[in-house]
Amino acid sequence: METAATILVGLVALIHVYILVLEMFLWRTERVRATFGTTAEFAAESATLAANQGLYNGFLAAGLIYGLVTGDAEFQIFFLCCVVVAGIYGAATASRRILFVQAMPAVLALVPVVLAS
């Protein structure tokens, strides 16, 4: 169970590093605009806001990575819960897809972390 928890928490952290890269560095690219369904004009106007969101995703990833490195299950649980809340809020306010991309992986990781601790 502990190995599954570690792998799943690591995957959630990687998802958030990937989101950080998309939102902070690649926001204006055609591929990312297609992924998020935005126009070049919107991407240019919202680049600072997207970078801010990316930074928050980076903090989520950093917390999860810290929890993995230290083996601190409580830290992992806290940051996984933060991801779930962010995913639910994002699904309610921006896109339902966020529920499956962000919240669901965190819930799937949360179960073995809780069971292993």
GINOR-V861377 format. One record per residue. D_FIRST is the distance of its C-alpha to the first C-alpha in whole Angstrom. Layout:
d_first: <D_FIRST | D_FIRST>
This chain:
d_first: <0 | 4 | 5 | 5 | 6 | 9 | 10 | 11 | 12 | 14 | 15 | 17 | 18 | 20 | 21 | 23 | 24 | 26 | 27 | 29 | 30 | 32 | 33 | 34 | 36 | 36 | 37 | 41 | 40 | 41 | 37 | 36 | 38 | 38 | 34 | 35 | 38 | 41 | 44 | 45 | 47 | 44 | 42 | 45 | 45 | 42 | 40 | 40 | 38 | 36 | 36 | 35 | 32 | 31 | 31 | 29 | 26 | 26 | 26 | 23 | 21 | 23 | 21 | 17 | 18 | 19 | 16 | 14 | 17 | 17 | 14 | 15 | 13 | 16 | 17 | 15 | 15 | 19 | 19 | 17 | 19 | 22 | 21 | 21 | 24 | 26 | 25 | 26 | 29 | 29 | 29 | 32 | 34 | 34 | 32 | 30 | 28 | 27 | 24 | 23 | 23 | 22 | 21 | 18 | 16 | 16 | 15 | 12 | 11 | 11 | 10 | 6 | 8 | 10 | 7 | 6 | 10>
